[in-house]
Amino acid sequence: MSAAAPIILVVEDDDIVRMLIVDVLEELEFEVLEADGGEQALTFLANEDQPIDLMMTDVGLPVMDGRELADRARKLRCALPILFASGYAENIDVPSDMHLIGKPFSIDALRDKVKGILQAVR
């Protein structure tokens, strides 16, 4: 984990949803990097000088879905915690070393999920 505020990479193709998630995470005093899709996220992940403590990604991204992005992200950063967000949470098969939050979620649910994941990797 970073010494300063944890850094979360948010990957969401819907601009409004991404802005809302970013606003909430920033209010919770996290640093946030934003990506509108898998390719942009991989650019952040490939930069070894850019610390990232958690990647939160929508499952239903165009071009490269969230699962493919997670697999590619883990090749670049094998221990990266990953949180999937989905409006279809009951239909998602999440690997045991990754996490899921169903959309829509409350601010409290997002806070608790993110903090729980980050505390578990300390």
N, CA, C and O of each residue as an XYZ file, in Angstrom:
488
protein
N       0.838     -1.180      0.000
C       0.000      0.000      0.000
C       0.883      1.243      0.000
O       2.005      1.236      0.506
N       0.355      2.283     -0.568
C       1.073      3.540     -0.607
C       1.148      4.132      0.792
O       0.290      3.872      1.635
N       2.193      4.940      1.032
C       2.358      5.569      2.334
C       1.289      6.638      2.551
O       0.812      6.824      3.670
N       0.916      7.334      1.489
C      -0.108      8.371      1.581
C      -1.487      7.725      1.439
O      -1.669      6.543      1.728
N      -2.434      8.512      0.997
C      -3.787      7.979      0.788
C      -3.729      6.852     -0.242
O      -3.007      6.956     -1.233
N      -4.481      5.784     -0.015
C      -4.515      4.702     -1.002
C      -4.967      5.220     -2.366
O      -5.808      6.114     -2.456
N      -4.401      4.650     -3.416
C      -4.707      5.059     -4.782
C      -5.571      3.985     -5.430
O      -5.202      2.812     -5.479
N      -6.726      4.410     -5.924
C      -7.676      3.494     -6.535
C      -7.835      3.848     -8.009
O      -8.108      4.997     -8.356
N      -7.663      2.860     -8.860
C      -7.907      3.017    -10.289
C      -9.348      2.613    -10.557
O      -9.722      1.458    -10.356
N     -10.157      3.567    -11.012
C     -11.571      3.328    -11.312
C     -11.720      3.203    -12.820
O     -11.368      4.113    -13.570
N     -12.253      2.050    -13.258
C     -12.446      1.798    -14.687
C     -13.946      1.655    -14.935
O     -14.574      0.689    -14.503
N     -14.499      2.630    -15.634
C     -15.948      2.671    -15.887
C     -16.174      3.424    -17.187
O     -15.677      4.539    -17.348
N     -16.913      2.834    -18.117
C     -17.129      3.475    -19.408
C     -18.236      4.518    -19.393
O     -18.262      5.387    -20.264
N     -19.144      4.461    -18.436
C     -20.213      5.441    -18.328
C     -19.675      6.663    -17.575
O     -19.348      6.580    -16.390
N     -19.588      7.791    -18.277
C     -18.969      8.993    -17.700
C     -19.636      9.432    -16.397
O     -18.948      9.788    -15.441
N     -20.962      9.410    -16.352
C     -21.672      9.881    -15.161
C     -21.429      8.942    -13.981
O     -21.170      9.397    -12.867
N     -21.512      7.644    -14.222
C     -21.261      6.674    -13.160
C     -19.828      6.808    -12.654
O     -19.586      6.790    -11.447
N     -18.869      6.943    -13.592
C     -17.460      7.093    -13.199
C     -17.271      8.343    -12.359
O     -16.576      8.305    -11.343
N     -17.887      9.464    -12.772
C     -17.749     10.705    -12.002
C     -18.311     10.547    -10.595
O     -17.712     11.024     -9.631
N     -19.448      9.886    -10.470
C     -20.040      9.682     -9.148
C     -19.142      8.823     -8.259
O     -18.932      9.149     -7.091
N     -18.614      7.727     -8.805
C     -17.730      6.855     -8.025
C     -16.476      7.613     -7.605
O     -16.041      7.523     -6.457
N     -15.897      8.359     -8.545
C     -14.688      9.133     -8.239
C     -14.974     10.161     -7.146
O     -14.193     10.305     -6.205
N     -16.096     10.875     -7.272
C     -16.448     11.882     -6.255
C     -16.579     11.245     -4.873
O     -16.067     11.780     -3.890
N     -17.258     10.113     -4.798
C     -17.445      9.432     -3.517
C     -16.099      8.997     -2.949
O     -15.823      9.231     -1.772
N     -15.266      8.376     -3.759
C     -13.968      7.900     -3.266
C     -13.079      9.055     -2.826
O     -12.362      8.944     -1.831
N     -13.122     10.164     -3.563
C     -12.329     11.330     -3.155
C     -12.850     11.918     -1.847
O     -12.062     12.358     -1.010
N     -14.174     11.929     -1.663
C     -14.736     12.395     -0.396
C     -14.306     11.500      0.764
O     -14.188     11.951      1.903
N     -14.076     10.227      0.456
C     -13.611      9.274      1.474
C     -12.094      9.331      1.651
O     -11.510      8.511      2.359
N     -11.459     10.323      0.990
C     -10.036     10.622      1.115
C      -9.122      9.592      0.461
O      -8.014      9.345      0.938
N      -9.588      8.991     -0.631
C      -8.732      8.156     -1.464
C      -8.249      8.998     -2.633
O      -8.932      9.931     -3.055
N      -7.069      8.670     -3.159
C      -6.636      9.252     -4.420
C      -7.218      8.374     -5.513
O      -7.293      7.154     -5.362
N      -7.629      8.989     -6.612
C      -8.305      8.233     -7.652
C      -7.696      8.519     -9.018
O      -7.443      9.667     -9.384
N      -7.468      7.438     -9.760
C      -7.110      7.515    -11.169
C      -8.337      7.053    -11.941
O      -9.022      6.123    -11.517
N      -8.621      7.695    -13.070
C      -9.812      7.362    -13.844
C      -9.449      6.802    -15.209
O      -8.562      7.316    -15.891
N     -10.149      5.738    -15.598
C     -10.004      5.181    -16.937
C     -11.395      4.889    -17.474
O     -12.261      4.404    -16.746
N     -11.606      5.190    -18.764
C     -12.917      4.952    -19.360
C     -13.010      3.595    -20.047
O     -14.033      3.268    -20.650
N     -11.941      2.807    -19.955
C     -11.954      1.479    -20.551
C     -10.673      0.729    -20.247
O      -9.771      1.243    -19.586
N     -10.612     -0.499    -20.743
C      -9.491     -1.370    -20.432
C      -8.145     -0.885    -20.937
O      -7.144     -0.984    -20.227
N      -8.107     -0.368    -22.147
C      -6.818      0.072    -22.695
C      -6.228      1.219    -21.882
O      -5.031      1.229    -21.593
N      -7.062      2.175    -21.516
C      -6.579      3.296    -20.699
C      -6.129      2.790    -19.329
O      -5.123      3.257    -18.796
N      -6.858      1.854    -18.768
C      -6.473      1.285    -17.469
C      -5.127      0.585    -17.568
O      -4.288      0.723    -16.677
N      -4.913     -0.164    -18.642
C      -3.647     -0.885    -18.809
C      -2.475      0.076    -18.933
O      -1.359     -0.261    -18.537
N      -2.707      1.263    -19.472
C      -1.642      2.271    -19.551
C      -1.193      2.670    -18.148
O       0.004      2.769    -17.879
N      -2.158      2.899    -17.255
C      -1.815      3.201    -15.854
C      -1.083      2.022    -15.217
O      -0.069      2.205    -14.544
N      -1.596      0.823    -15.429
C      -1.041     -0.373    -14.795
C       0.367     -0.705    -15.297
O       1.185     -1.238    -14.547
N       0.644     -0.395    -16.549
C       1.960     -0.693    -17.125
C       3.033      0.273    -16.648
O       4.223     -0.019    -16.764
N       2.627      1.423    -16.112
C       3.569      2.412    -15.601
C       4.026      1.977    -14.205
O       3.307      2.167    -13.224
N       5.198      1.407    -14.125
C       5.707      0.878    -12.851
C       5.928      1.960    -11.806
O       6.001      1.660    -10.615
N       6.034      3.215    -12.235
C       6.230      4.318    -11.291
C       4.915      4.804    -10.680
O       4.923      5.608     -9.748
N       3.788      4.318    -11.201
C       2.480      4.731    -10.705
C       1.955      3.728     -9.695
O       1.557      2.625    -10.069
N       1.946      4.097     -8.405
C       1.378      3.172     -7.425
C      -0.140      3.062     -7.600
O      -0.819      4.052     -7.872
N      -0.651      1.852     -7.441
C      -2.087      1.599     -7.470
C      -2.348      0.553     -6.388
O      -1.766     -0.532     -6.404
N      -3.226      0.892     -5.452
C      -3.514      0.000     -4.337
C      -4.723     -0.897     -4.587
O      -4.867     -1.942     -3.953
N      -5.593     -0.486     -5.516
C      -6.816     -1.236     -5.799
C      -7.327     -0.811     -7.164
O      -7.290      0.369     -7.512
N      -7.807     -1.786     -7.939
C      -8.494     -1.457     -9.187
C      -9.962     -1.824     -9.020
O     -10.299     -2.961     -8.690
N     -10.835     -0.836     -9.256
C     -12.279     -1.057     -9.255
C     -12.741     -0.949    -10.688
O     -12.581      0.100    -11.312
N     -13.315     -2.019    -11.225
C     -13.718     -2.014    -12.619
C     -15.140     -2.506    -12.818
O     -15.604     -3.432    -12.153
N     -15.811     -1.859    -13.749
C     -17.113     -2.335    -14.187
C     -16.889     -3.668    -14.897
O     -15.870     -3.854    -15.564
N     -17.815     -4.575    -14.759
C     -17.700     -5.860    -15.448
C     -18.032     -5.691    -16.922
O     -17.357     -6.268    -17.775
N     -19.054     -4.913    -17.235
C     -19.549     -4.797    -18.599
C     -18.926     -3.685    -19.402
O     -19.636     -2.807    -19.892
N     -17.618     -3.700    -19.548
C     -16.937     -2.702    -20.367
C     -16.988     -3.123    -21.837
O     -16.982     -4.315    -22.142
N     -17.039     -2.140    -22.754
C     -16.964     -2.494    -24.171
C     -15.528     -2.866    -24.554
O     -14.592     -2.512    -23.837
N     -15.349     -3.545    -25.627
C     -14.071     -3.977    -26.200
C     -13.410     -5.037    -25.324
O     -13.286     -6.189    -25.738
N     -12.989     -4.667    -24.134
C     -12.344     -5.584    -23.194
C     -13.174     -5.565    -21.912
O     -13.212     -4.553    -21.213
N     -13.839     -6.679    -21.600
C     -14.690     -6.666    -20.403
C     -13.846     -6.666    -19.134
O     -12.629     -6.842    -19.172
N     -14.523     -6.466    -18.019
C     -13.830     -6.351    -16.741
C     -13.019     -7.575    -16.365
O     -11.942     -7.442    -15.783
N     -13.514     -8.772    -16.687
C     -12.770    -10.003    -16.367
C     -11.473    -10.089    -17.165
O     -10.426    -10.436    -16.619
N     -11.544     -9.771    -18.461
C     -10.332     -9.784    -19.278
C      -9.346     -8.737    -18.770
O      -8.146     -8.994    -18.684
N      -9.862     -7.549    -18.433
C      -9.000     -6.502    -17.877
C      -8.340     -6.981    -16.593
O      -7.143     -6.773    -16.398
N      -9.104     -7.617    -15.720
C      -8.540     -8.110    -14.461
C      -7.439     -9.126    -14.718
O      -6.397     -9.085    -14.063
N      -7.651    -10.032    -15.657
C      -6.626    -11.026    -15.985
C      -5.364    -10.360    -16.510
O      -4.254    -10.738    -16.136
N      -5.536     -9.370    -17.376
C      -4.368     -8.662    -17.922
C      -3.688     -7.805    -16.856
O      -2.464     -7.679    -16.836
N      -4.495     -7.220    -15.970
C      -3.940     -6.404    -14.880
C      -3.081     -7.262    -13.963
O      -2.011     -6.832    -13.532
N      -3.540     -8.468    -13.663
C      -2.794     -9.363    -12.774
C      -1.495     -9.846    -13.409
O      -0.571    -10.224    -12.689
N      -1.401     -9.845    -14.724
C      -0.131    -10.183    -15.378
C       0.881     -9.061    -15.177
O       2.085     -9.307    -15.110
N       0.389     -7.831    -15.082
C       1.271     -6.684    -14.859
C       1.571     -6.475    -13.375
O       2.680     -6.090    -13.006
N       0.574     -6.733    -12.529
C       0.701     -6.528    -11.081
C      -0.003     -7.696    -10.397
O      -1.201     -7.645    -10.121
N       0.758     -8.735    -10.134
C       0.172    -10.014     -9.712
C      -0.601     -9.948     -8.391
O      -1.492    -10.768     -8.170
N      -0.290     -9.016     -7.529
C      -0.960     -8.961     -6.226
C      -2.017     -7.858     -6.155
O      -2.543     -7.583     -5.077
N      -2.333     -7.227     -7.279
C      -3.265     -6.110     -7.276
C      -4.657     -6.545     -6.824
O      -5.247     -7.439     -7.431
N      -5.190     -5.930     -5.770
C      -6.572     -6.224     -5.386
C      -7.529     -5.690     -6.454
O      -7.339     -4.594     -6.980
N      -8.549     -6.471     -6.760
C      -9.498     -6.099     -7.802
C     -10.914     -6.182     -7.249
O     -11.310     -7.175     -6.638
N     -11.670     -5.103     -7.484
C     -13.072     -5.022     -7.085
C     -13.910     -4.832     -8.337
O     -13.785     -3.819     -9.024
N     -14.764     -5.801     -8.636
C     -15.692     -5.687     -9.754
C     -16.951     -4.984     -9.275
O     -17.394     -5.187     -8.145
N     -17.527     -4.152    -10.147
C     -18.823     -3.532     -9.892
C     -19.747     -3.966    -11.018
O     -19.391     -3.884    -12.194
N     -20.941     -4.429    -10.648
C     -21.864     -4.907    -11.670
C     -23.301     -4.730    -11.233
O     -23.644     -4.917    -10.065
N     -24.135     -4.365    -12.194
C     -25.566     -4.313    -11.961
C     -26.204     -5.682    -12.032
O     -27.391     -5.847    -11.751
N     -25.395     -6.669    -12.415
C     -25.880     -8.047    -12.551
C     -25.066     -8.962    -11.641
O     -24.627    -10.034    -12.059
N     -24.871     -8.539    -10.410
C     -23.967     -9.217     -9.479
C     -24.297    -10.692     -9.283
O     -23.396    -11.511     -9.102
N     -25.593    -11.041     -9.320
C     -25.950    -12.438     -9.080
C     -25.514    -13.355    -10.220
O     -25.476    -14.574    -10.055
N     -25.185    -12.772    -11.376
C     -24.784    -13.576    -12.537
C     -23.278    -13.595    -12.757
O     -22.811    -14.148    -13.752
N     -22.520    -13.008    -11.856
C     -21.076    -12.883    -12.046
C     -20.339    -13.937    -11.236
O     -20.575    -14.101    -10.039
N     -19.448    -14.643    -11.904
C     -18.592    -15.615    -11.236
C     -17.251    -14.937    -10.963
O     -16.457    -14.716    -11.877
N     -17.014    -14.616     -9.711
C     -15.810    -13.873     -9.329
C     -14.799    -14.833     -8.714
O     -15.141    -15.599     -7.813
N     -13.549    -14.798     -9.198
C     -12.518    -15.643     -8.584
C     -12.400    -15.354     -7.090
O     -12.678    -14.240     -6.646
N     -11.996    -16.335     -6.332
C     -11.945    -16.203     -4.871
C     -10.973    -15.125     -4.396
O     -11.098    -14.644     -3.270
N     -10.011    -14.737     -5.229
C      -9.050    -13.703     -4.823
C      -9.428    -12.315     -5.350
O      -8.614    -11.392     -5.323
N     -10.668    -12.178     -5.829
C     -11.176    -10.890     -6.291
C     -12.493    -10.617     -5.570
O     -13.032    -11.490     -4.890
N     -13.005     -9.397     -5.724
C     -14.160     -8.962     -4.951
C     -15.242     -8.403     -5.869
O     -14.977     -8.062     -7.022
N     -16.474     -8.311     -5.340
C     -17.613     -7.844     -6.122
C     -18.504     -6.953     -5.272
O     -18.759     -7.233     -4.100
N     -18.972     -5.873     -5.891
C     -20.007     -5.042     -5.283
C     -21.096     -4.849     -6.337
O     -20.809     -4.548     -7.495
N     -22.341     -5.025     -5.920
C     -23.465     -4.891     -6.840
C     -23.889     -3.444     -6.997
O     -23.932     -2.688     -6.026
N     -24.205     -3.060     -8.242
C     -24.757     -1.735     -8.524
C     -26.273     -1.841     -8.471
O     -26.825     -2.864     -8.874
N     -26.948     -0.836     -7.995
C     -26.387      0.361     -7.365
C     -25.943      0.050     -5.947
O     -26.501     -0.831     -5.293
N     -24.950      0.766     -5.480
C     -24.465      0.569     -4.118
C     -24.502      1.891     -3.378
O     -24.434      2.959     -3.986
N     -24.609      1.813     -2.071
C     -24.621      3.017     -1.241
C     -23.190      3.483     -0.998
O     -22.232      2.735     -1.188
N     -23.075      4.708     -0.584
C     -21.758      5.249     -0.231
C     -21.154      4.417      0.895
O     -19.967      4.091      0.863
N     -21.965      4.076      1.884
C     -21.462      3.271      3.003
C     -20.990      1.903      2.543
O     -19.957      1.414      3.001
N     -21.739      1.281      1.640
C     -21.345     -0.041      1.142
C     -20.031      0.038      0.378
O     -19.171     -0.830      0.529
N     -19.869      1.078     -0.445
C     -18.616      1.246     -1.199
C     -17.461      1.492     -0.237
O     -16.400      0.881     -0.367
N     -17.665      2.383      0.723
C     -16.619      2.672      1.711
C     -16.200      1.410      2.450
O     -15.010      1.116      2.562
N     -17.171      0.670      2.949
C     -16.868     -0.530      3.727
C     -16.155     -1.581      2.878
O     -15.219     -2.228      3.347
N     -16.594     -1.751      1.638
C     -15.986     -2.749      0.756
C     -14.540     -2.383      0.446
O     -13.644     -3.220      0.558
N     -14.314     -1.133      0.056
C     -12.961     -0.675     -0.313
C     -12.032     -0.745      0.899
O     -10.919     -1.259      0.798
N     -12.481     -0.235      2.029
C     -11.627     -0.256      3.226
C     -11.341     -1.705      3.659
O     -10.222     -2.013      4.069
N     -12.323     -2.578      3.572
C     -12.114     -3.978      3.928
C     -11.077     -4.638      3.044
O     -10.225     -5.382      3.530
N     -11.142     -4.373      1.748
C     -10.167     -4.953      0.812
C      -8.774     -4.425      1.107
O      -7.814     -5.193      1.165
N      -8.659     -3.121      1.293
C      -7.343     -2.521      1.537
C      -6.751     -2.976      2.872
O      -5.543     -3.192      2.968
N      -7.586     -3.123      3.899
C      -7.082     -3.612      5.183
C      -6.604     -5.053      5.092
O      -5.649     -5.435      5.768
N      -7.254     -5.847      4.270
C      -6.890     -7.258      4.133
C      -5.538     -7.462      3.476
O      -4.894     -8.489      3.691
N      -5.097     -6.492      2.673
C      -3.807     -6.647      1.974
C      -2.654     -5.992      2.713
O      -1.514     -6.038      2.251
N      -2.936     -5.388      3.845
C      -1.838     -4.768      4.634
C      -0.953     -5.797      5.254
O       0.007     -5.451      5.942
